[in-house]
Amino acid sequence: MGESKRRKAALGEKYGQEKQILPWLPITKTQAEAFVKWTTRGAWVGIGALALVWVTVIFIGPSLGWW
């Protein structure tokens, strides 16, 4: 209990707030993790779309006489 009070007194208003990744960049660790999560999901969607277009062009297109 004493250590918690000392930490709270030392940090003042910053007590309980998340730390920033870099002091000059206003992004918290949670925001950075969310960014990585969404960009990873977007990359997989892009890979899936690319595969779908590839299958269409290589297999379905010639069978329909497009090329």
N, CA, C and O atoms as a Tripos MOL2 file, in Angstrom:
@<TRIPOS>MOLECULE
protein
  268   267    67     0     0
PROTEIN
NO_CHARGES

@<TRIPOS>ATOM
      1 N           0.8220   -1.1810    0.0000 N.3       1 MET1
      2 CA          0.0000    0.0000    0.0000 C.3       1 MET1
      3 C           0.8760    1.2590    0.0000 C.2       1 MET1
      4 O           0.5160    2.2490   -0.6360 O.2       1 MET1
      5 N           1.9720    1.2430    0.6700 N.am      2 GLY2
      6 CA          2.8400    2.4080    0.7350 C.3       2 GLY2
      7 C           3.4880    2.7240   -0.5980 C.2       2 GLY2
      8 O           3.6100    3.8910   -0.9710 O.2       2 GLY2
      9 N           3.9070    1.6840   -1.3250 N.am      3 GLU3
     10 CA          4.5560    1.8940   -2.6210 C.3       3 GLU3
     11 C           3.5900    2.5450   -3.6050 C.2       3 GLU3
     12 O           3.9840    3.4170   -4.3790 O.2       3 GLU3
     13 N           2.3500    2.1310   -3.5780 N.am      4 SER4
     14 CA          1.3390    2.7000   -4.4720 C.3       4 SER4
     15 C           1.1490    4.1870   -4.1960 C.2       4 SER4
     16 O           1.0410    4.9840   -5.1280 O.2       4 SER4
     17 N           1.1080    4.5530   -2.9520 N.am      5 LYS5
     18 CA          0.9380    5.9670   -2.5920 C.3       5 LYS5
     19 C           2.1570    6.7860   -3.0140 C.2       5 LYS5
     20 O           2.0150    7.9120   -3.4920 O.2       5 LYS5
     21 N           3.3540    6.2230   -2.8380 N.am      6 ARG6
     22 CA          4.5640    6.9260   -3.2580 C.3       6 ARG6
     23 C           4.5800    7.1230   -4.7720 C.2       6 ARG6
     24 O           4.9380    8.1950   -5.2590 O.2       6 ARG6
     25 N           4.1900    6.0800   -5.5170 N.am      7 ARG7
     26 CA          4.1590    6.1760   -6.9800 C.3       7 ARG7
     27 C           3.1460    7.2290   -7.4200 C.2       7 ARG7
     28 O           3.4090    8.0080   -8.3360 O.2       7 ARG7
     29 N           1.9940    7.2460   -6.7680 N.am      8 LYS8
     30 CA          0.9590    8.2150   -7.1090 C.3       8 LYS8
     31 C           1.4460    9.6330   -6.8070 C.2       8 LYS8
     32 O           1.1910   10.5570   -7.5800 O.2       8 LYS8
     33 N           2.1280    9.8010   -5.7100 N.am      9 ALA9
     34 CA          2.6380   11.1230   -5.3520 C.3       9 ALA9
     35 C           3.7370   11.5650   -6.3190 C.2       9 ALA9
     36 O           3.8250   12.7440   -6.6630 O.2       9 ALA9
     37 N           4.5700   10.6270   -6.7560 N.am     10 ALA10
     38 CA          5.6670   10.9650   -7.6560 C.3      10 ALA10
     39 C           5.1610   11.3060   -9.0600 C.2      10 ALA10
     40 O           5.6730   12.2240   -9.7010 O.2      10 ALA10
     41 N           4.1630   10.5730   -9.5330 N.am     11 LEU11
     42 CA          3.6710   10.8000  -10.8860 C.3      11 LEU11
     43 C           2.6700   11.9410  -10.9800 C.2      11 LEU11
     44 O           2.5330   12.5610  -12.0340 O.2      11 LEU11
     45 N           1.9800   12.2200   -9.9050 N.am     12 GLY12
     46 CA          1.0220   13.3280   -9.9030 C.3      12 GLY12
     47 C          -0.1490   13.0650  -10.8400 C.2      12 GLY12
     48 O          -0.8390   12.0540  -10.7060 O.2      12 GLY12
     49 N          -0.3750   13.9650  -11.7830 N.am     13 GLU13
     50 CA         -1.5150   13.8470  -12.7040 C.3      13 GLU13
     51 C          -1.3400   12.7320  -13.7230 C.2      13 GLU13
     52 O          -2.3250   12.2770  -14.3050 O.2      13 GLU13
     53 N          -0.1260   12.2860  -13.9500 N.am     14 LYS14
     54 CA          0.1260   11.2340  -14.9300 C.3      14 LYS14
     55 C          -0.1540    9.8360  -14.3710 C.2      14 LYS14
     56 O          -0.0620    8.8490  -15.1020 O.2      14 LYS14
     57 N          -0.4880    9.7470  -13.1130 N.am     15 TYR15
     58 CA         -0.7440    8.4510  -12.4840 C.3      15 TYR15
     59 C          -1.9700    7.7920  -13.1220 C.2      15 TYR15
     60 O          -3.0350    8.4050  -13.2010 O.2      15 TYR15
     61 N          -1.8220    6.5490  -13.5730 N.am     16 GLY16
     62 CA         -2.9230    5.7990  -14.1590 C.3      16 GLY16
     63 C          -3.0920    6.0160  -15.6490 C.2      16 GLY16
     64 O          -3.9200    5.3530  -16.2740 O.2      16 GLY16
     65 N          -2.3360    6.9220  -16.2290 N.am     17 GLN17
     66 CA         -2.4320    7.1590  -17.6670 C.3      17 GLN17
     67 C          -1.4280    6.2760  -18.4020 C.2      17 GLN17
     68 O          -0.3870    5.9000  -17.8620 O.2      17 GLN17
     69 N          -1.7730    5.9560  -19.6490 N.am     18 GLU18
     70 CA         -0.8710    5.1240  -20.4460 C.3      18 GLU18
     71 C           0.3560    5.9120  -20.8640 C.2      18 GLU18
     72 O           0.3060    7.1280  -21.0490 O.2      18 GLU18
     73 N           1.4610    5.1900  -21.0100 N.am     19 LYS19
     74 CA          2.6780    5.8190  -21.4910 C.3      19 LYS19
     75 C           2.6240    5.9170  -23.0100 C.2      19 LYS19
     76 O           1.9980    5.1000  -23.6870 O.2      19 LYS19
     77 N           3.2980    6.9400  -23.5220 N.am     20 GLN20
     78 CA          3.4090    7.0910  -24.9640 C.3      20 GLN20
     79 C           4.5830    6.2630  -25.4560 C.2      20 GLN20
     80 O           5.5170    5.9790  -24.7050 O.2      20 GLN20
     81 N           4.5260    5.8740  -26.7350 N.am     21 ILE21
     82 CA          5.6070    5.0810  -27.3040 C.3      21 ILE21
     83 C           6.8940    5.9040  -27.3440 C.2      21 ILE21
     84 O           7.9440    5.4560  -26.8850 O.2      21 ILE21
     85 N           6.7980    7.0900  -27.8890 N.am     22 LEU22
     86 CA          7.9240    8.0190  -27.9240 C.3      22 LEU22
     87 C           7.4690    9.3350  -27.2960 C.2      22 LEU22
     88 O           6.3070    9.7140  -27.4500 O.2      22 LEU22
     89 N           8.3420   10.0280  -26.6050 N.am     23 PRO23
     90 CA          7.9210   11.2610  -25.9290 C.3      23 PRO23
     91 C           7.3800   12.3220  -26.8930 C.2      23 PRO23
     92 O           6.4870   13.0830  -26.5210 O.2      23 PRO23
     93 N           7.8940   12.3860  -28.1060 N.am     24 TRP24
     94 CA          7.4820   13.4120  -29.0550 C.3      24 TRP24
     95 C           6.3550   12.9460  -29.9740 C.2      24 TRP24
     96 O           5.9040   13.7180  -30.8200 O.2      24 TRP24
     97 N           5.8840   11.6960  -29.8310 N.am     25 LEU25
     98 CA          4.8230   11.1490  -30.6670 C.3      25 LEU25
     99 C           3.6080   10.8580  -29.7900 C.2      25 LEU25
    100 O           3.6840   10.0090  -28.9010 O.2      25 LEU25
    101 N           2.4930   11.5430  -30.0230 N.am     26 PRO26
    102 CA          1.3390   11.3840  -29.1330 C.3      26 PRO26
    103 C           0.5090   10.1380  -29.4240 C.2      26 PRO26
    104 O          -0.6960   10.2380  -29.6530 O.2      26 PRO26
    105 N           1.1360    8.9740  -29.4160 N.am     27 ILE27
    106 CA          0.4460    7.7040  -29.6550 C.3      27 ILE27
    107 C           0.7490    6.7740  -28.4810 C.2      27 ILE27
    108 O           1.9060    6.5700  -28.1120 O.2      27 ILE27
    109 N          -0.3070    6.2220  -27.9070 N.am     28 THR28
    110 CA         -0.1230    5.3090  -26.7860 C.3      28 THR28
    111 C           0.1010    3.8920  -27.2970 C.2      28 THR28
    112 O          -0.0930    3.6060  -28.4780 O.2      28 THR28
    113 N           0.5030    3.0280  -26.4080 N.am     29 LYS29
    114 CA          0.7710    1.6420  -26.7760 C.3      29 LYS29
    115 C          -0.5050    0.9450  -27.2580 C.2      29 LYS29
    116 O          -0.4500    0.1540  -28.2000 O.2      29 LYS29
    117 N          -1.6360    1.2220  -26.6390 N.am     30 THR30
    118 CA         -2.9020    0.6230  -27.0420 C.3      30 THR30
    119 C          -3.2930    1.0740  -28.4490 C.2      30 THR30
    120 O          -3.7790    0.2700  -29.2460 O.2      30 THR30
    121 N          -3.0860    2.3440  -28.7550 N.am     31 GLN31
    122 CA         -3.3920    2.8410  -30.0940 C.3      31 GLN31
    123 C          -2.4900    2.1980  -31.1360 C.2      31 GLN31
    124 O          -2.9440    1.8890  -32.2380 O.2      31 GLN31
    125 N          -1.2260    1.9930  -30.8080 N.am     32 ALA32
    126 CA         -0.3030    1.3510  -31.7410 C.3      32 ALA32
    127 C          -0.7050   -0.0990  -31.9920 C.2      32 ALA32
    128 O          -0.6330   -0.5780  -33.1230 O.2      32 ALA32
    129 N          -1.1280   -0.7980  -30.9410 N.am     33 GLU33
    130 CA         -1.5750   -2.1840  -31.1150 C.3      33 GLU33
    131 C          -2.8320   -2.2560  -31.9740 C.2      33 GLU33
    132 O          -2.9690   -3.1650  -32.7930 O.2      33 GLU33
    133 N          -3.7460   -1.3130  -31.7980 N.am     34 ALA34
    134 CA         -4.9670   -1.2830  -32.6170 C.3      34 ALA34
    135 C          -4.6190   -1.0010  -34.0790 C.2      34 ALA34
    136 O          -5.2240   -1.5790  -34.9820 O.2      34 ALA34
    137 N          -3.6570   -0.1260  -34.3130 N.am     35 PHE35
    138 CA         -3.2290    0.1800  -35.6800 C.3      35 PHE35
    139 C          -2.6520   -1.0590  -36.3540 C.2      35 PHE35
    140 O          -2.9650   -1.3400  -37.5110 O.2      35 PHE35
    141 N          -1.8190   -1.7920  -35.6420 N.am     36 VAL36
    142 CA         -1.2330   -3.0140  -36.1980 C.3      36 VAL36
    143 C          -2.3250   -4.0410  -36.4860 C.2      36 VAL36
    144 O          -2.2880   -4.7200  -37.5120 O.2      36 VAL36
    145 N          -3.2830   -4.1530  -35.5900 N.am     37 LYS37
    146 CA         -4.3900   -5.1030  -35.7790 C.3      37 LYS37
    147 C          -5.1740   -4.7780  -37.0470 C.2      37 LYS37
    148 O          -5.4420   -5.6670  -37.8550 O.2      37 LYS37
    149 N          -5.5440   -3.5080  -37.2260 N.am     38 TRP38
    150 CA         -6.3450   -3.1300  -38.3870 C.3      38 TRP38
    151 C          -5.5590   -3.2160  -39.6860 C.2      38 TRP38
    152 O          -6.1110   -3.6270  -40.7070 O.2      38 TRP38
    153 N          -4.2950   -2.8430  -39.6750 N.am     39 THR39
    154 CA         -3.5150   -2.9210  -40.9100 C.3      39 THR39
    155 C          -3.2430   -4.3640  -41.2970 C.2      39 THR39
    156 O          -3.1930   -4.6830  -42.4850 O.2      39 THR39
    157 N          -3.0650   -5.2470  -40.3140 N.am     40 THR40
    158 CA         -2.8870   -6.6680  -40.6110 C.3      40 THR40
    159 C          -4.1600   -7.2410  -41.2380 C.2      40 THR40
    160 O          -4.1010   -7.9890  -42.2140 O.2      40 THR40
    161 N          -5.2960   -6.8830  -40.6710 N.am     41 ARG41
    162 CA         -6.5730   -7.3450  -41.2220 C.3      41 ARG41
    163 C          -6.7540   -6.8170  -42.6470 C.2      41 ARG41
    164 O          -7.2010   -7.5520  -43.5280 O.2      41 ARG41
    165 N          -6.4130   -5.5580  -42.8750 N.am     42 GLY42
    166 CA         -6.5180   -4.9700  -44.2140 C.3      42 GLY42
    167 C          -5.5980   -5.6520  -45.2080 C.2      42 GLY42
    168 O          -5.9630   -5.8410  -46.3690 O.2      42 GLY42
    169 N          -4.4160   -6.0190  -44.7640 N.am     43 ALA43
    170 CA         -3.4860   -6.7210  -45.6470 C.3      43 ALA43
    171 C          -4.0460   -8.0740  -46.0620 C.2      43 ALA43
    172 O          -3.9300   -8.4560  -47.2260 O.2      43 ALA43
    173 N          -4.6470   -8.8010  -45.1350 N.am     44 TRP44
    174 CA         -5.2360  -10.1010  -45.4730 C.3      44 TRP44
    175 C          -6.4210   -9.9470  -46.4140 C.2      44 TRP44
    176 O          -6.6120  -10.7790  -47.3010 O.2      44 TRP44
    177 N          -7.2110   -8.9090  -46.2400 N.am     45 VAL45
    178 CA         -8.3180   -8.6490  -47.1710 C.3      45 VAL45
    179 C          -7.7590   -8.3650  -48.5630 C.2      45 VAL45
    180 O          -8.2930   -8.8530  -49.5590 O.2      45 VAL45
    181 N          -6.6970   -7.5840  -48.6340 N.am     46 GLY46
    182 CA         -6.0580   -7.2930  -49.9200 C.3      46 GLY46
    183 C          -5.4980   -8.5360  -50.5850 C.2      46 GLY46
    184 O          -5.6160   -8.6990  -51.8000 O.2      46 GLY46
    185 N          -4.8900   -9.4130  -49.7990 N.am     47 ILE47
    186 CA         -4.3560  -10.6610  -50.3430 C.3      47 ILE47
    187 C          -5.4920  -11.5300  -50.8870 C.2      47 ILE47
    188 O          -5.3680  -12.1310  -51.9550 O.2      47 ILE47
    189 N          -6.5910  -11.5910  -50.1470 N.am     48 GLY48
    190 CA         -7.7490  -12.3590  -50.6070 C.3      48 GLY48
    191 C          -8.3270  -11.7950  -51.8880 C.2      48 GLY48
    192 O          -8.6780  -12.5500  -52.7950 O.2      48 GLY48
    193 N          -8.4340  -10.4650  -51.9770 N.am     49 ALA49
    194 CA         -8.9490   -9.8250  -53.1930 C.3      49 ALA49
    195 C          -8.0210  -10.0780  -54.3740 C.2      49 ALA49
    196 O          -8.4840  -10.3370  -55.4840 O.2      49 ALA49
    197 N          -6.7240  -10.0060  -54.1430 N.am     50 LEU50
    198 CA         -5.7570  -10.2850  -55.2020 C.3      50 LEU50
    199 C          -5.8850  -11.7160  -55.6960 C.2      50 LEU50
    200 O          -5.8390  -11.9630  -56.9010 O.2      50 LEU50
    201 N          -6.0430  -12.6570  -54.7820 N.am     51 ALA51
    202 CA         -6.2080  -14.0600  -55.1730 C.3      51 ALA51
    203 C          -7.4950  -14.2500  -55.9750 C.2      51 ALA51
    204 O          -7.5060  -14.9990  -56.9520 O.2      51 ALA51
    205 N          -8.5680  -13.5870  -55.5800 N.am     52 LEU52
    206 CA         -9.8350  -13.6870  -56.2970 C.3      52 LEU52
    207 C          -9.7160  -13.1300  -57.7170 C.2      52 LEU52
    208 O         -10.2090  -13.7360  -58.6680 O.2      52 LEU52
    209 N          -9.0700  -11.9910  -57.8540 N.am     53 VAL53
    210 CA         -8.8550  -11.4130  -59.1850 C.3      53 VAL53
    211 C          -7.9670  -12.3300  -60.0160 C.2      53 VAL53
    212 O          -8.2260  -12.5220  -61.2040 O.2      53 VAL53
    213 N          -6.9420  -12.8910  -59.4270 N.am     54 TRP54
    214 CA         -6.0370  -13.7880  -60.1430 C.3      54 TRP54
    215 C          -6.7890  -15.0140  -60.6610 C.2      54 TRP54
    216 O          -6.6290  -15.3940  -61.8210 O.2      54 TRP54
    217 N          -7.6020  -15.6300  -59.8140 N.am     55 VAL55
    218 CA         -8.3830  -16.8010  -60.2300 C.3      55 VAL55
    219 C          -9.3310  -16.4220  -61.3570 C.2      55 VAL55
    220 O          -9.5030  -17.1840  -62.3080 O.2      55 VAL55
    221 N          -9.9440  -15.2550  -61.2540 N.am     56 THR56
    222 CA        -10.8700  -14.8090  -62.3020 C.3      56 THR56
    223 C         -10.1470  -14.6210  -63.6300 C.2      56 THR56
    224 O         -10.6200  -15.0860  -64.6670 O.2      56 THR56
    225 N          -9.0200  -13.9500  -63.6030 N.am     57 VAL57
    226 CA         -8.2940  -13.6700  -64.8410 C.3      57 VAL57
    227 C          -7.6920  -14.9370  -65.4340 C.2      57 VAL57
    228 O          -7.7560  -15.1300  -66.6480 O.2      57 VAL57
    229 N          -7.1130  -15.8020  -64.6150 N.am     58 ILE58
    230 CA         -6.4070  -16.9730  -65.1210 C.3      58 ILE58
    231 C          -7.3610  -18.0920  -65.5320 C.2      58 ILE58
    232 O          -7.1430  -18.7120  -66.5730 O.2      58 ILE58
    233 N          -8.3960  -18.3710  -64.7690 N.am     59 PHE59
    234 CA         -9.2420  -19.5280  -65.0240 C.3      59 PHE59
    235 C         -10.6160  -19.1840  -65.6000 C.2      59 PHE59
    236 O         -11.0340  -19.7790  -66.5930 O.2      59 PHE59
    237 N         -11.3090  -18.2490  -65.0010 N.am     60 ILE60
    238 CA        -12.6840  -17.9720  -65.4140 C.3      60 ILE60
    239 C         -12.7210  -17.1360  -66.6990 C.2      60 ILE60
    240 O         -13.5490  -17.3810  -67.5760 O.2      60 ILE60
    241 N         -11.8380  -16.1660  -66.8060 N.am     61 GLY61
    242 CA        -11.8050  -15.3010  -67.9920 C.3      61 GLY61
    243 C         -11.6460  -16.0670  -69.2970 C.2      61 GLY61
    244 O         -12.4600  -15.8830  -70.2020 O.2      61 GLY61
    245 N         -10.6420  -16.9120  -69.4320 N.am     62 PRO62
    246 CA        -10.4800  -17.6590  -70.6900 C.3      62 PRO62
    247 C         -11.6490  -18.6130  -70.9920 C.2      62 PRO62
    248 O         -11.9860  -18.8340  -72.1560 O.2      62 PRO62
    249 N         -12.2590  -19.1700  -69.9520 N.am     63 SER63
    250 CA        -13.3620  -20.0850  -70.2130 C.3      63 SER63
    251 C         -14.5980  -19.3400  -70.7050 C.2      63 SER63
    252 O         -15.4580  -19.9340  -71.3550 O.2      63 SER63
    253 N         -14.6970  -18.0480  -70.4020 N.am     64 LEU64
    254 CA        -15.8120  -17.2540  -70.8930 C.3      64 LEU64
    255 C         -15.4850  -16.5310  -72.1910 C.2      64 LEU64
    256 O         -16.3310  -15.8280  -72.7430 O.2      64 LEU64
    257 N         -14.2660  -16.7020  -72.6780 N.am     65 GLY65
    258 CA        -13.8480  -16.0780  -73.9250 C.3      65 GLY65
    259 C         -13.4530  -14.6290  -73.7860 C.2      65 GLY65
    260 O         -13.4960  -13.8850  -74.7670 O.2      65 GLY65
    261 N         -13.0640  -14.1990  -72.5770 N.am     66 TRP66
    262 CA        -12.6670  -12.8040  -72.3800 C.3      66 TRP66
    263 C         -11.2890  -12.5220  -72.9610 C.2      66 TRP66
    264 O         -11.0200  -11.3940  -73.3740 O.2      66 TRP66
    265 N         -10.4260  -13.5020  -73.0040 N.am     67 TRP67
    266 CA         -9.0610  -13.2580  -73.4890 C.3      67 TRP67
    267 C          -8.7680  -14.0830  -74.6800 C.2      67 TRP67
    268 O          -7.6670  -14.0110  -75.2260 O.2      67 TRP67
@<TRIPOS>BOND
     1     1     2 1
     2     2     3 1
     3     3     4 2
     4     3     5 am
     5     5     6 1
     6     6     7 1
     7     7     8 2
     8     7     9 am
     9     9    10 1
    10    10    11 1
    11    11    12 2
    12    11    13 am
    13    13    14 1
    14    14    15 1
    15    15    16 2
    16    15    17 am
    17    17    18 1
    18    18    19 1
    19    19    20 2
    20    19    21 am
    21    21    22 1
    22    22    23 1
    23    23    24 2
    24    23    25 am
    25    25    26 1
    26    26    27 1
    27    27    28 2
    28    27    29 am
    29    29    30 1
    30    30    31 1
    31    31    32 2
    32    31    33 am
    33    33    34 1
    34    34    35 1
    35    35    36 2
    36    35    37 am
    37    37    38 1
    38    38    39 1
    39    39    40 2
    40    39    41 am
    41    41    42 1
    42    42    43 1
    43    43    44 2
    44    43    45 am
    45    45    46 1
    46    46    47 1
    47    47    48 2
    48    47    49 am
    49    49    50 1
    50    50    51 1
    51    51    52 2
    52    51    53 am
    53    53    54 1
    54    54    55 1
    55    55    56 2
    56    55    57 am
    57    57    58 1
    58    58    59 1
    59    59    60 2
    60    59    61 am
    61    61    62 1
    62    62    63 1
    63    63    64 2
    64    63    65 am
    65    65    66 1
    66    66    67 1
    67    67    68 2
    68    67    69 am
    69    69    70 1
    70    70    71 1
    71    71    72 2
    72    71    73 am
    73    73    74 1
    74    74    75 1
    75    75    76 2
    76    75    77 am
    77    77    78 1
    78    78    79 1
    79    79    80 2
    80    79    81 am
    81    81    82 1
    82    82    83 1
    83    83    84 2
    84    83    85 am
    85    85    86 1
    86    86    87 1
    87    87    88 2
    88    87    89 am
    89    89    90 1
    90    90    91 1
    91    91    92 2
    92    91    93 am
    93    93    94 1
    94    94    95 1
    95    95    96 2
    96    95    97 am
    97    97    98 1
    98    98    99 1
    99    99   100 2
   100    99   101 am
   101   101   102 1
   102   102   103 1
   103   103   104 2
   104   103   105 am
   105   105   106 1
   106   106   107 1
   107   107   108 2
   108   107   109 am
   109   109   110 1
   110   110   111 1
   111   111   112 2
   112   111   113 am
   113   113   114 1
   114   114   115 1
   115   115   116 2
   116   115   117 am
   117   117   118 1
   118   118   119 1
   119   119   120 2
   120   119   121 am
   121   121   122 1
   122   122   123 1
   123   123   124 2
   124   123   125 am
   125   125   126 1
   126   126   127 1
   127   127   128 2
   128   127   129 am
   129   129   130 1
   130   130   131 1
   131   131   132 2
   132   131   133 am
   133   133   134 1
   134   134   135 1
   135   135   136 2
   136   135   137 am
   137   137   138 1
   138   138   139 1
   139   139   140 2
   140   139   141 am
   141   141   142 1
   142   142   143 1
   143   143   144 2
   144   143   145 am
   145   145   146 1
   146   146   147 1
   147   147   148 2
   148   147   149 am
   149   149   150 1
   150   150   151 1
   151   151   152 2
   152   151   153 am
   153   153   154 1
   154   154   155 1
   155   155   156 2
   156   155   157 am
   157   157   158 1
   158   158   159 1
   159   159   160 2
   160   159   161 am
   161   161   162 1
   162   162   163 1
   163   163   164 2
   164   163   165 am
   165   165   166 1
   166   166   167 1
   167   167   168 2
   168   167   169 am
   169   169   170 1
   170   170   171 1
   171   171   172 2
   172   171   173 am
   173   173   174 1
   174   174   175 1
   175   175   176 2
   176   175   177 am
   177   177   178 1
   178   178   179 1
   179   179   180 2
   180   179   181 am
   181   181   182 1
   182   182   183 1
   183   183   184 2
   184   183   185 am
   185   185   186 1
   186   186   187 1
   187   187   188 2
   188   187   189 am
   189   189   190 1
   190   190   191 1
   191   191   192 2
   192   191   193 am
   193   193   194 1
   194   194   195 1
   195   195   196 2
   196   195   197 am
   197   197   198 1
   198   198   199 1
   199   199   200 2
   200   199   201 am
   201   201   202 1
   202   202   203 1
   203   203   204 2
   204   203   205 am
   205   205   206 1
   206   206   207 1
   207   207   208 2
   208   207   209 am
   209   209   210 1
   210   210   211 1
   211   211   212 2
   212   211   213 am
   213   213   214 1
   214   214   215 1
   215   215   216 2
   216   215   217 am
   217   217   218 1
   218   218   219 1
   219   219   220 2
   220   219   221 am
   221   221   222 1
   222   222   223 1
   223   223   224 2
   224   223   225 am
   225   225   226 1
   226   226   227 1
   227   227   228 2
   228   227   229 am
   229   229   230 1
   230   230   231 1
   231   231   232 2
   232   231   233 am
   233   233   234 1
   234   234   235 1
   235   235   236 2
   236   235   237 am
   237   237   238 1
   238   238   239 1
   239   239   240 2
   240   239   241 am
   241   241   242 1
   242   242   243 1
   243   243   244 2
   244   243   245 am
   245   245   246 1
   246   246   247 1
   247   247   248 2
   248   247   249 am
   249   249   250 1
   250   250   251 1
   251   251   252 2
   252   251   253 am
   253   253   254 1
   254   254   255 1
   255   255   256 2
   256   255   257 am
   257   257   258 1
   258   258   259 1
   259   259   260 2
   260   259   261 am
   261   261   262 1
   262   262   263 1
   263   263   264 2
   264   263   265 am
   265   265   266 1
   266   266   267 1
   267   267   268 2
@<TRIPOS>SUBSTRUCTURE
     1 MET1         2 RESIDUE 1 A MET
     2 GLY2         6 RESIDUE 1 A GLY
     3 GLU3        10 RESIDUE 1 A GLU
     4 SER4        14 RESIDUE 1 A SER
     5 LYS5        18 RESIDUE 1 A LYS
     6 ARG6        22 RESIDUE 1 A ARG
     7 ARG7        26 RESIDUE 1 A ARG
     8 LYS8        30 RESIDUE 1 A LYS
     9 ALA9        34 RESIDUE 1 A ALA
    10 ALA10       38 RESIDUE 1 A ALA
    11 LEU11       42 RESIDUE 1 A LEU
    12 GLY12       46 RESIDUE 1 A GLY
    13 GLU13       50 RESIDUE 1 A GLU
    14 LYS14       54 RESIDUE 1 A LYS
    15 TYR15       58 RESIDUE 1 A TYR
    16 GLY16       62 RESIDUE 1 A GLY
    17 GLN17       66 RESIDUE 1 A GLN
    18 GLU18       70 RESIDUE 1 A GLU
    19 LYS19       74 RESIDUE 1 A LYS
    20 GLN20       78 RESIDUE 1 A GLN
    21 ILE21       82 RESIDUE 1 A ILE
    22 LEU22       86 RESIDUE 1 A LEU
    23 PRO23       90 RESIDUE 1 A PRO
    24 TRP24       94 RESIDUE 1 A TRP
    25 LEU25       98 RESIDUE 1 A LEU
    26 PRO26      102 RESIDUE 1 A PRO
    27 ILE27      106 RESIDUE 1 A ILE
    28 THR28      110 RESIDUE 1 A THR
    29 LYS29      114 RESIDUE 1 A LYS
    30 THR30      118 RESIDUE 1 A THR
    31 GLN31      122 RESIDUE 1 A GLN
    32 ALA32      126 RESIDUE 1 A ALA
    33 GLU33      130 RESIDUE 1 A GLU
    34 ALA34      134 RESIDUE 1 A ALA
    35 PHE35      138 RESIDUE 1 A PHE
    36 VAL36      142 RESIDUE 1 A VAL
    37 LYS37      146 RESIDUE 1 A LYS
    38 TRP38      150 RESIDUE 1 A TRP
    39 THR39      154 RESIDUE 1 A THR
    40 THR40      158 RESIDUE 1 A THR
    41 ARG41      162 RESIDUE 1 A ARG
    42 GLY42      166 RESIDUE 1 A GLY
    43 ALA43      170 RESIDUE 1 A ALA
    44 TRP44      174 RESIDUE 1 A TRP
    45 VAL45      178 RESIDUE 1 A VAL
    46 GLY46      182 RESIDUE 1 A GLY
    47 ILE47      186 RESIDUE 1 A ILE
    48 GLY48      190 RESIDUE 1 A GLY
    49 ALA49      194 RESIDUE 1 A ALA
    50 LEU50      198 RESIDUE 1 A LEU
    51 ALA51      202 RESIDUE 1 A ALA
    52 LEU52      206 RESIDUE 1 A LEU
    53 VAL53      210 RESIDUE 1 A VAL
    54 TRP54      214 RESIDUE 1 A TRP
    55 VAL55      218 RESIDUE 1 A VAL
    56 THR56      222 RESIDUE 1 A THR
    57 VAL57      226 RESIDUE 1 A VAL
    58 ILE58      230 RESIDUE 1 A ILE
    59 PHE59      234 RESIDUE 1 A PHE
    60 ILE60      238 RESIDUE 1 A ILE
    61 GLY61      242 RESIDUE 1 A GLY
    62 PRO62      246 RESIDUE 1 A PRO
    63 SER63      250 RESIDUE 1 A SER
    64 LEU64      254 RESIDUE 1 A LEU
    65 GLY65      258 RESIDUE 1 A GLY
    66 TRP66      262 RESIDUE 1 A TRP
    67 TRP67      266 RESIDUE 1 A TRP
